[in-house]
């Protein structure tokens, strides 16, 4: 099968479009014929081995997992022994490493039924970003109807989902984004929009019950200034500005742990764990029309390096999807 493979860390130039062995569904696994896969910041972090501290998990000198990609949507091609939830021909979606490929073997516990009203491209845009946003809004911020929620990085892959999910939970949402994306986030249902090029959300005087940060480009002091005394800050930024290439966003998360015992506000670092229950919850929101994936552009599998380059360097808005 064809796949996007890397054998060393570096820029998108290290990615190769080549033939590799087709995986086989082992016990408890399904083999998915990938129809679409989405690009995330996760992919370029793994591509570059950045931040360096993460190489303890990724692989010290080269990536342990050579095929890039995390999100997928496709069709079950085969099932391994013990699989009970899916059969050949089922349309599915979810998260697993190695999805920039024609086929991927996935544990049954990491597979969800594809939302019925979505295309494969739309479904592929959901798992990682949608799951991250769902955990931030529902589990950490515990958003309730009528609460005021600020989403920093509202036009990004996770932010576009967070705005919609917070609205679905009844919040009054303020979205922070750049000038070119103001209309986009308004169209997603944001009640208020702060253009960071002209205004500073930390100095408007407005206070929020929850601040969800998905870009890691502001200090903890700025975030706390925008919170009510009992508000919740959720840190899930994917940038590297706070800790450089050594620690990246880990630096901000470590500072939040140190600060936590000394403030009345809740300061929480987001760790997103995928699950079939969350995929089902997202599918319910998607099938109801309360949440809709936003795709900026698509690329064929052979051009996945260009897609990752676009996400990393040009700061793509919403989601970028690979068609297979």
SERO-4910 file (N, C-alpha, C, O; in steps of 0.05 Angstrom, whole numbers):
BEGIN
 pado doro    nc1    nc2    nc3   cac1   cac2   cac3    cc1    cc2    cc3    oc1    oc2    oc3
  Unk    A     17    -24      0      0      0      0     18     25      0     41     24      7
  Unk    A      6     48     -8     20     73     -7     16     86     20     -5     84     32
  Unk    A     37    100     29     35    114     55     56    137     56     74    138     39
  Unk    A     52    155     75     70    177     79     88    169    103     79    166    125
  Unk    A    114    166     97    133    154    116    157    173    121    165    188    103
  Unk    A    167    173    146    192    187    152    210    169    167    202    153    184
  Unk    A    237    172    162    256    156    176    275    173    193    294    163    205
  Unk    A    270    199    194    286    218    211    269    242    217    249    247    203
  Unk    A    277    257    237    263    282    244    271    304    225    293    304    214
  Unk    A    253    323    221    259    346    204    235    360    194    213    356    205
  Unk    A    238    376    173    216    391    161    199    371    144    205    347    144
  Unk    A    180    382    131    162    365    114    178    352     91    168    333     79
  Unk    A    203    361     86    219    349     66    228    320     73    236    305     55
  Unk    A    226    313     98    234    285    106    212    265     99    217    241    101
  Unk    A    188    274     93    166    256     88    168    244     60    173    258     40
  Unk    A    163    218     58    164    204     32    138    190     26    125    179     44
  Unk    A    130    191      1    106    177     -8    116    151    -20    128    151    -42
  Unk    A    111    128     -7    124    103    -16    107     79    -10     87     81      4
  Unk    A    115     57    -20    102     31    -15    111     19     11    135     19     16
  Unk    A     93     10     27     99     -4     52     80    -28     54     60    -29     40
  Unk    A     87    -48     71     69    -71     74     41    -63     84     39    -46    101
  Unk    A     21    -75     74     -7    -71     83    -10    -85    110     -4   -108    112
  Unk    A    -21    -70    130    -25    -83    157    -46   -104    156    -62   -106    137
  Unk    A    -46   -121    176    -66   -142    179    -81   -138    205    -69   -130    225
  Unk    A   -107   -143    205   -123   -140    230   -116   -163    249   -122   -186    243
  Unk    A   -105   -156    272    -99   -177    292   -123   -181    310   -144   -170    305
  Unk    A   -120   -197    330   -142   -202    349   -152   -175    361   -136   -159    371
  Unk    A   -178   -171    361   -189   -147    372   -186   -122    355   -191   -100    364
  Unk    A   -176   -126    330   -172   -103    312   -189   -104    287   -199   -126    280
  Unk    A   -193    -81    275   -206    -80    249   -186    -67    229   -171    -50    237
  Unk    A   -187    -76    205   -171    -64    183   -189    -45    169   -210    -52    158
  Unk    A   -181    -19    168   -197      2    156   -184     11    130   -160     17    129
  Unk    A   -199     11    109   -191     23     84   -195     53     87   -218     62     88
  Unk    A   -174     68     89   -176     97     95   -186    112     71   -176    109     49
  Unk    A   -207    128     75   -218    144     54   -210    174     57   -208    188     38
  Unk    A   -204    182     82   -195    209     87   -181    209    114   -187    193    132
  Unk    A   -163    228    117   -148    232    142   -142    261    146   -137    275    126
  Unk    A   -143    271    171   -139    300    175   -111    305    185    -98    288    197
  Unk    A   -103    330    181    -76    340    190    -81    355    216    -99    371    219
  Unk    A    -63    350    236    -64    364    261    -36    374    268    -16    365    257
  Unk    A    -35    392    287     -9    401    298      7    377    308     31    376    307
  Unk    A     -7    357    318      4    332    327     23    321    306     45    311    313
  Unk    A     16    323    281     31    311    259     58    325    255     78    312    252
  Unk    A     58    351    255     83    365    250    101    364    275    125    365    273
  Unk    A     89    362    299    105    359    323    120    332    321    144    331    327
  Unk    A    106    311    313    119    285    311    139    285    288    160    272    290
  Unk    A    132    299    266    150    300    243    177    312    251    198    303    242
  Unk    A    176    334    267    200    348    275    213    337    301    235    344    307
  Unk    A    198    321    315    208    312    342    209    336    361    229    339    375
  Unk    A    189    352    360    188    378    374    164    379    392    142    375    382
  Unk    A    166    385    418    191    393    432    209    369    438    200    346    438
  Unk    A    234    375    442    254    353    444    248    334    467    254    311    465
  Unk    A    237    345    489    232    328    512    212    305    504    214    283    515
  Unk    A    195    311    485    175    290    477    188    267    462    175    247    458
  Unk    A    213    270    454    227    248    440    231    224    458    236    202    448
  Unk    A    229    228    484    230    205    502    207    186    496    210    162    501
  Unk    A    185    196    485    162    180    478    162    174    448    157    152    439
  Unk    A    168    195    432    167    192    403    189    174    391    185    160    371
  Unk    A    212    174    405    236    161    394    259    180    396    257    203    387
  Unk    A    281    172    407    304    190    412    317    201    386    320    225    383
  Unk    A    324    183    368    339    192    344    322    192    319    328    206    300
  Unk    A    300    177    320    282    176    297    254    168    308    253    155    329
  Unk    A    233    174    294    206    167    304    202    136    305    209    122    286
  Unk    A    191    127    328    185     99    330    164     90    310    165     68    300
  Unk    A    145    108    305    124    102    286    129    118    261    127    143    261
  Unk    A    135    105    239    145    118    215    123    131    199    128    151    185
  Unk    A     98    121    200     77    132    183     63    154    198     54    150    221
  Unk    A     60    177    186     47    200    199     16    197    196      6    180    182
  Unk    A      3    216    210    -26    216    210    -38    205    235    -28    186    246
  Unk    A    -61    217    243    -74    208    268   -104    204    265   -114    184    275
  Unk    A   -117    221    250   -146    219    246   -152    202    221   -136    202    202
  Unk    A   -174    188    221   -182    174    197   -212    171    195   -227    173    216
  Unk    A   -222    167    171   -249    158    166   -248    139    142   -233    145    123
  Unk    A   -262    118    144   -261     98    122   -280     76    126   -300     78    139
  Unk    A   -274     53    113   -292     30    112   -277      6    122   -254      1    116
  Unk    A   -291    -10    139   -279    -35    150   -274    -55    127   -293    -63    114
  Unk    A   -249    -62    124   -242    -81    103   -240   -110    113   -246   -129     99
  Unk    A   -232   -113    139   -230   -140    151   -231   -136    181   -226   -115    192
  Unk    A   -239   -158    195   -240   -157    224   -224   -180    235   -223   -202    224
  Unk    A   -210   -175    258   -195   -196    271   -212   -212    290   -235   -206    295
  Unk    A   -200   -232    302   -213   -250    320   -223   -233    344   -209   -216    355
  Unk    A   -247   -239    353   -258   -227    377   -272   -200    373   -283   -189    392
  Unk    A   -272   -190    348   -285   -165    343   -315   -169    342   -324   -187    327
  Unk    A   -331   -153    357   -360   -157    358   -376   -133    349   -399   -135    343
  Unk    A   -363   -109    350   -378    -84    345   -380    -77    316   -397    -61    308
  Unk    A   -362    -88    299   -361    -79    271   -359   -103    252   -348   -124    260
  Unk    A   -369    -99    228   -367   -119    207   -357   -107    182   -357    -82    179
  Unk    A   -348   -123    163   -338   -113    138   -359    -96    124   -382   -103    122
  Unk    A   -350    -72    115   -368    -54    101   -378    -31    118   -389    -12    108
  Unk    A   -374    -33    145   -383    -11    162   -366     14    157   -342     12    153
  Unk    A   -379     37    158   -365     62    156   -357     72    184   -374     74    201
  Unk    A   -332     78    188   -321     84    214   -303    108    214   -295    118    193
  Unk    A   -297    118    238   -278    139    242   -265    138    269   -275    124    286
  Unk    A   -242    152    273   -229    151    299   -201    161    297   -193    175    279
  Unk    A   -185    153    318   -157    162    321   -139    138    324   -145    119    339
  Unk    A   -117    138    310    -95    119    314    -71    130    298    -75    144    278
  Unk    A    -47    123    306    -24    132    291    -22    117    265    -28     93    263
  Unk    A    -12    131    244     -7    118    218    -29    119    198    -32    101    182
  Unk    A    -45    141    198    -68    142    180    -63    155    153    -81    155    136
  Unk    A    -40    166    149    -33    176    122    -25    152    105     -1    150     97
  Unk    A    -44    135    100    -39    109     86    -65     99     75    -86    109     82
  Unk    A    -62     80     57    -87     68     45   -102     50     64   -126     47     62
  Unk    A    -88     38     83   -101     21    103    -88     25    130    -65     33    132
  Unk    A   -104     20    151    -93     22    178   -108      1    195   -132     -2    193
  Unk    A    -93    -12    213   -104    -31    232   -109    -17    258    -91     -4    268
  Unk    A   -133    -19    268   -142     -4    292   -155    -22    313   -170    -40    306
  Unk    A   -148    -18    338   -161    -33    359   -191    -26    359   -198     -2    356
  Unk    A   -208    -46    362   -237    -41    362   -245    -19    382   -264     -5    377
  Unk    A   -231    -17    404   -238      3    424   -231     31    416   -239     50    430
  Unk    A   -217     35    394   -211     62    384   -227     69    359   -220     88    345
  Unk    A   -248     54    354   -264     58    329   -292     67    337   -304     57    356
  Unk    A   -302     86    321   -330     95    325   -345     93    298   -333     94    277
  Unk    A   -371     90    300   -388     91    275   -388    119    264   -393    138    278
  Unk    A   -382    121    238   -381    147    225   -408    161    227   -428    149    222
  Unk    A   -408    187    235   -434    202    235   -447    200    207   -434    203    187
  Unk    A   -473    194    208   -487    187    183   -488    210    163   -488    205    139
  Unk    A   -490    234    173   -495    257    154   -469    270    145   -470    292    133
  Unk    A   -446    258    151   -420    270    143   -408    254    120   -411    230    118
  Unk    A   -393    269    103   -376    256     84   -352    244     98   -347    250    122
  Unk    A   -336    228     84   -312    217     96   -293    239    103   -279    238    124
  Unk    A   -291    259     86   -273    282     91   -281    297    116   -265    303    133
  Unk    A   -307    302    119   -317    316    143   -312    299    168   -304    309    189
  Unk    A   -318    273    166   -314    255    190   -285    254    198   -279    253    222
  Unk    A   -267    253    179   -238    251    185   -229    276    200   -209    275    215
  Unk    A   -242    299    196   -234    324    209   -241    324    239   -232    342    253
  Unk    A   -256    305    248   -268    307    275   -251    295    298   -247    309    318
  Unk    A   -241    270    296   -233    256    320   -214    270    339   -222    275    362
  Unk    A   -190    276    331   -171    288    350   -180    316    359   -181    321    383
  Unk    A   -186    333    341   -194    360    348   -221    361    362   -224    375    382
  Unk    A   -240    346    353   -266    345    366   -265    334    394   -278    344    412
  Unk    A   -249    312    397   -246    300    423   -233    319    443   -241    321    466
  Unk    A   -212    333    434   -198    352    451   -217    374    460   -218    381    483
  Unk    A   -233    384    441   -252    406    448   -274    396    467   -281    410    485
  Unk    A   -283    371    462   -304    360    479   -295    357    508   -309    364    527
  Unk    A   -270    347    511   -259    343    538   -255    370    552   -261    373    575
  Unk    A   -246    390    536   -241    416    548   -267    429    557   -269    440    579
  Unk    A   -288    427    541   -314    440    547   -330    425    568   -338    436    588
  Unk    A   -333    399    563   -352    383    579   -339    373    605   -351    375    627
  Unk    A   -314    363    604   -302    350    626   -286    368    645   -287    366    669
  Unk    A   -270    386    633   -253    403    649   -266    429    657   -269    435    680
  Unk    A   -275    444    637   -289    470    643   -317    464    655   -328    481    670
  Unk    A   -328    441    649   -355    434    659   -375    456    653   -389    466    671
  Unk    A   -376    464    628   -392    487    620   -422    482    624   -432    461    618
  Unk    A   -435    502    636   -464    501    642   -479    522    626   -466    542    618
  Unk    A   -505    519    621   -520    539    607   -518    566    620   -520    569    645
  Unk    A   -514    587    604   -512    614    614   -485    623    622   -481    647    626
  Unk    A   -466    605    624   -439    613    631   -425    628    608   -432    624    585
  Unk    A   -406    644    615   -390    659    595   -364    644    590   -348    640    609
  Unk    A   -359    637    565   -335    622    558   -320    637    537   -331    646    517
  Unk    A   -293    639    540   -276    651    520   -259    629    508   -247    612    522
  Unk    A   -257    628    481   -241    608    467   -219    623    453   -224    639    434
  Unk    A   -194    619    462   -171    631    449   -160    612    428   -152    589    435
  Unk    A   -158    621    403   -152    603    381   -177    592    369   -177    568    361
  Unk    A   -197    608    367   -224    599    359   -226    590    330   -244    575    323
  Unk    A   -208    599    313   -210    592    285   -193    568    277   -193    560    254
  Unk    A   -179    556    297   -162    533    291   -178    507    291   -202    507    294
  Unk    A   -164    485    287   -177    459    285   -193    452    310   -216    444    308
  Unk    A   -181    456    333   -195    450    358   -214    472    365   -237    467    374
  Unk    A   -206    497    361   -222    520    368   -249    521    355   -269    528    367
  Unk    A   -250    514    329   -276    514    315   -295    494    327   -319    499    327
  Unk    A   -285    472    337   -303    453    350   -310    463    378   -333    460    386
  Unk    A   -291    475    392   -297    484    419   -319    506    420   -336    506    437
  Unk    A   -318    524    400   -338    545    399   -366    532    396   -385    540    410
  Unk    A   -368    513    378   -394    500    373   -404    483    396   -427    483    403
  Unk    A   -385    468    408   -393    451    430   -401    468    454   -421    461    468
  Unk    A   -387    489    460   -394    507    482   -422    519    477   -438    521    496
  Unk    A   -428    526    452   -455    536    446   -475    515    450   -497    520    460
  Unk    A   -469    490    442   -488    468    445   -494    463    474   -515    453    481
  Unk    A   -474    469    492   -478    466    521   -491    491    534   -493    492    558
  Unk    A   -499    510    517   -514    533    527   -498    556    536   -508    574    550
  Unk    A   -472    558    529   -455    580    539   -458    604    521   -466    603    498
  Unk    A   -450    627    532   -447    652    517   -417    653    510   -400    655    527
  Unk    A   -411    650    484   -384    646    475   -371    670    463   -383    684    446
  Unk    A   -347    677    472   -330    697    460   -307    683    446   -292    668    459
  Unk    A   -303    689    421   -283    676    405   -260    695    400   -265    718    392
  Unk    A   -235    687    403   -212    703    397   -198    692    372   -192    668    371
  Unk    A   -194    709    353   -182    701    327   -171    725    313   -173    748    323
  Unk    A   -158    720    290   -147    742    274   -169    754    256   -191    743    253
  Unk    A   -162    776    243   -181    791    227   -194    775    205   -218    776    201
  Unk    A   -178    759    191   -189    744    168   -209    722    176   -224    712    160
  Unk    A   -210    715    202   -227    693    211   -251    702    228   -266    686    238
  Unk    A   -255    729    229   -278    739    245   -304    728    235   -321    719    251
  Unk    A   -309    730    209   -334    720    198   -337    690    202   -359    680    206
  Unk    A   -315    675    200   -316    646    203   -327    639    231   -346    623    233
  Unk    A   -315    651    252   -323    643    279   -351    654    286   -366    641    301
  Unk    A   -359    676    274   -386    686    278   -406    666    266   -427    660    277
  Unk    A   -398    655    243   -415    636    229   -418    610    245   -437    595    241
  Unk    A   -399    604    263   -401    580    280   -418    584    304   -423    566    319
  Unk    A   -427    609    308   -446    614    330   -434    631    353   -448    635    373
  Unk    A   -409    640    350   -398    656    372   -415    681    376   -422    695    358
  Unk    A   -420    687    402   -436    711    409   -420    736    407   -431    757    400
  Unk    A   -394    734    412   -376    758    411   -350    749    399   -342    726    402
  Unk    A   -337    767    384   -311    760    372   -291    782    380   -297    806    377
  Unk    A   -268    773    389   -246    791    395   -224    787    374   -213    765    372
  Unk    A   -218    808    358   -197    807    338   -171    813    353   -167    836    361
  Unk    A   -154    794    356   -129    798    372   -110    818    359    -92    828    372
  Unk    A   -115    824    334    -97    844    321   -104    873    329    -87    891    327
  Unk    A   -128    876    339   -136    903    347   -144    905    377   -145    927    388
  Unk    A   -151    883    389   -160    883    417   -146    861    433   -136    842    422
  Unk    A   -145    865    459   -132    846    478   -153    836    497   -163    851    514
  Unk    A   -160    810    495   -181    799    511   -175    801    541   -193    801    557
  Unk    A   -149    802    548   -142    803    576   -145    831    588   -142    834    613
  Unk    A   -150    850    571   -151    878    581   -177    892    573   -178    917    573
  Unk    A   -197    877    565   -223    889    558   -240    895    583   -259    911    582
  Unk    A   -233    883    606   -249    886    630   -271    865    633   -284    863    653
  Unk    A   -274    849    612   -294    827    613   -282    803    628   -259    797    625
  Unk    A   -299    789    643   -291    766    658   -307    742    649   -331    744    643
  Unk    A   -294    719    649   -307    695    638   -306    672    659   -288    670    675
  Unk    A   -327    655    658   -328    632    676   -307    611    667   -298    596    684
  Unk    A   -301    611    642   -280    592    632   -265    604    609   -277    618    592
  Unk    A   -239    600    609   -222    608    586   -209    583    576   -196    568    591
  Unk    A   -213    577    550   -202    553    538   -180    563    518   -186    577    499
  Unk    A   -155    555    524   -133    565    508   -122    542    490   -113    522    501
  Unk    A   -123    546    464   -113    526    445    -89    534    429    -82    521    409
  Unk    A    -76    557    437    -53    566    422    -28    571    438     -7    574    427
  Unk    A    -31    573    465     -8    576    483      9    600    475     34    599    475
  Unk    A     -4    623    469     10    647    462      7    670    482     16    692    476
  Unk    A     -5    664    505     -8    684    526      1    674    552      2    650    557
  Unk    A      8    692    570     18    684    596     -5    675    614    -28    681    609
  Unk    A      2    661    636    -18    653    655    -31    678    668    -54    678    675
  Unk    A    -15    699    672    -26    723    684    -47    735    666    -68    744    676
  Unk    A    -43    735    640    -63    745    621    -88    729    623   -111    739    624
  Unk    A    -85    703    623   -108    685    625   -124    690    650   -149    692    650
  Unk    A   -110    691    672   -124    694    698   -138    721    700   -158    724    713
  Unk    A   -127    741    687   -139    768    687   -166    767    674   -184    783    680
  Unk    A   -170    749    655   -195    747    640   -216    729    654   -238    727    645
  Unk    A   -208    717    676   -226    698    690   -240    711    714   -230    730    726
  Unk    A   -264    701    720   -276    708    745   -260    696    768   -244    678    763
  Unk    A   -264    705    793   -248    694    815   -250    663    818   -231    650    827
  Unk    A   -273    652    811   -276    623    813   -276    610    785   -286    587    782
  Unk    A   -266    624    765   -266    613    738   -247    591    733   -230    584    750
  Unk    A   -249    578    709   -232    555    702   -216    562    677   -227    571    657
  Unk    A   -190    557    679   -172    560    656   -164    532    646   -154    516    662
  Unk    A   -169    526    621   -161    501    609   -139    506    589   -143    521    570
  Unk    A   -116    495    594    -92    499    577    -88    474    559    -84    452    568
  Unk    A    -90    479    533    -86    457    514    -71    466    490    -74    455    468
  Unk    A    -55    487    493    -41    499    470    -21    480    457     -8    465    470
  Unk    A    -19    482    430     -1    466    416     24    481    406     40    469    391
  Unk    A     27    506    414     50    522    405     75    515    421     74    499    439
  Unk    A     97    528    413    123    523    426    134    549    438    156    548    449
  Unk    A    120    571    436    132    597    443    138    599    473    158    611    480
  Unk    A    122    586    490    127    589    518    152    575    527    167    585    544
  Unk    A    157    551    517    180    535    526    201    530    505    219    514    510
  Unk    A    198    542    481    217    538    460    217    509    450    198    494    456
  Unk    A    237    502    435    238    475    424    244    453    444    241    430    438
  Unk    A    254    461    468    261    441    488    235    430    501    231    406    502
  Unk    A    219    448    511    195    441    526    169    447    512    149    433    516
  Unk    A    169    467    494    145    475    480    122    482    500    128    494    520
  Unk    A     98    474    494     75    480    512     77    466    539     62    473    557
  Unk    A     95    446    541     98    433    567    106    453    589     99    449    612
  Unk    A    122    474    581    130    494    600    107    508    613    106    512    637
  Unk    A     87    515    596     63    529    607     47    510    625     37    519    645
  Unk    A     45    485    617     30    466    633     44    462    660     30    459    681
  Unk    A     70    461    660     85    457    686     81    481    704     77    478    728
  Unk    A     81    505    692     76    529    708     48    529    720     43    538    742
  Unk    A     29    518    705      1    517    715     -1    498    739    -16    504    758
  Unk    A     15    477    739     15    458    762     26    472    787     16    468    809
  Unk    A     47    487    783     60    501    806     41    522    817     39    526    841
  Unk    A     26    536    799      9    557    807    -17    548    821    -28    561    839
  Unk    A    -26    524    813    -53    514    821    -59    516    851    -81    525    857
  Unk    A    -41    509    869    -49    510    898    -52    538    909    -62    541    931
  Unk    A    -43    558    894    -42    585    906    -63    604    896    -63    628    903
  Unk    A    -81    595    879   -102    613    867   -129    601    871   -132    576    873
  Unk    A   -149    618    871   -177    608    874   -187    597    848   -206    581    847
  Unk    A   -176    606    826   -185    597    800   -174    569    794   -153    561    803
  Unk    A   -190    554    779   -181    527    772   -164    529    747   -172    540    727
  Unk    A   -139    518    748   -120    519    726   -115    490    718   -102    475    734
  Unk    A   -124    482    695   -123    454    687   -109    450    661   -113    465    642
  Unk    A    -92    430    660    -78    422    635    -94    400    622   -101    380    635
  Unk    A    -99    403    596   -115    383    582    -98    360    571    -79    365    557
  Unk    A   -106    336    578    -95    312    565   -119    298    553   -137    288    566
  Unk    A   -118    297    526   -141    285    512   -137    255    507   -117    247    494
  Unk    A   -154    239    518   -153    210    514   -178    202    497   -200    208    504
  Unk    A   -172    189    474   -195    182    457   -209    157    467   -197    140    480
  Unk    A   -235    156    462   -251    133    471   -275    130    453   -284    150    441
  Unk    A   -286    106    450   -310    102    434   -333    118    445   -351    126    430
  Unk    A   -334    122    471   -356    137    483   -355    166    474   -376    178    468
  Unk    A   -331    178    473   -329    205    463   -335    207    433   -347    227    425
  Unk    A   -326    188    418   -333    188    389   -363    186    385   -374    199    367
  Unk    A   -377    171    402   -406    169    401   -419    196    409   -438    204    396
  Unk    A   -408    209    430   -419    235    438   -415    256    416   -433    272    412
  Unk    A   -392    255    403   -387    274    381   -406    268    358   -417    286    345
  Unk    A   -410    242    352   -428    234    330   -457    245    335   -470    253    317
  Unk    A   -465    244    360   -492    254    367   -494    284    362   -514    293    351
  Unk    A   -473    299    370   -473    328    365   -472    333    335   -486    352    325
  Unk    A   -457    318    320   -455    322    291   -480    314    277   -489    329    259
  Unk    A   -492    292    284   -517    283    271   -540    302    277   -559    304    261
  Unk    A   -539    315    300   -561    334    307   -558    361    293   -577    377    293
  Unk    A   -534    366    281   -530    391    268   -519    413    286   -515    435    277
  Unk    A   -515    406    312   -505    427    331   -476    433    326   -466    454    333
  Unk    A   -462    414    314   -433    417    308   -429    408    279   -439    388    270
  Unk    A   -413    425    265   -407    419    237   -377    422    233   -366    443    239
  Unk    A   -363    402    222   -334    406    216   -330    427    195   -345    430    176
  Unk    A   -309    443    198   -301    464    179   -275    456    166   -255    452    180
  Unk    A   -275    453    140   -251    445    126   -241    468    108   -256    478     91
  Unk    A   -216    476    112   -205    497     96   -198    487     68   -205    500     48
  Unk    A   -184    465     66   -177    454     40   -170    424     43   -166    414     65
  Unk    A   -168    410     20   -161    382     20   -137    378      1   -132    394    -17
  Unk    A   -122    356      7    -99    349    -10   -101    319    -15   -112    304      1
  Unk    A    -91    310    -38    -89    281    -42    -66    269    -25    -49    284    -16
  Unk    A    -67    243    -20    -48    230     -3    -19    236    -11     -2    241      5
  Unk    A    -14    236    -37     13    240    -47     24    267    -39     48    271    -38
  Unk    A      6    287    -34     15    314    -27     12    320      3     10    343     11
  Unk    A     12    299     19      9    303     48     31    320     60     26    335     79
  Unk    A     55    320     49     77    337     59     69    366     55     74    382     73
  Unk    A     57    373     33     48    401     28     26    408     48     25    431     58
  Unk    A      9    389     55    -13    394     73     -2    400    101    -11    419    114
  Unk    A     18    384    110     30    389    136     45    415    136     44    430    156
  Unk    A     59    421    115     73    446    112     54    470    115     61    490    128
  Unk    A     31    467    103     11    489    104      1    493    133     -2    515    142
  Unk    A     -4    471    147    -14    473    174      7    485    192      1    501    209
  Unk    A     32    476    189     53    485    207     62    514    202     65    529    221
  Unk    A     66    521    177     78    547    170     58    568    165     62    591    173
  Unk    A     36    562    151     17    582    143     -6    585    162    -25    601    158
  Unk    A     -6    570    184    -26    573    205    -54    570    193    -70    589    194
  Unk    A    -59    546    182    -85    541    170   -108    546    189   -105    542    214
  Unk    A   -130    555    179   -154    558    196   -171    533    193   -171    520    172
  Unk    A   -186    527    213   -203    503    215   -186    478    208   -164    475    218
  Unk    A   -196    460    191   -183    435    187   -173    432    158   -185    442    139
  Unk    A   -151    417    156   -140    409    130   -142    379    128   -134    365    147
  Unk    A   -152    369    106   -158    340    104   -143    328     80   -141    340     59
  Unk    A   -134    303     84   -121    287     63   -142    267     52   -154    253     67
  Unk    A   -145    267     26   -162    247     14   -146    223      4   -124    227     -7
  Unk    A   -157    199      8   -142    175      1   -158    160    -20   -150    138    -29
***
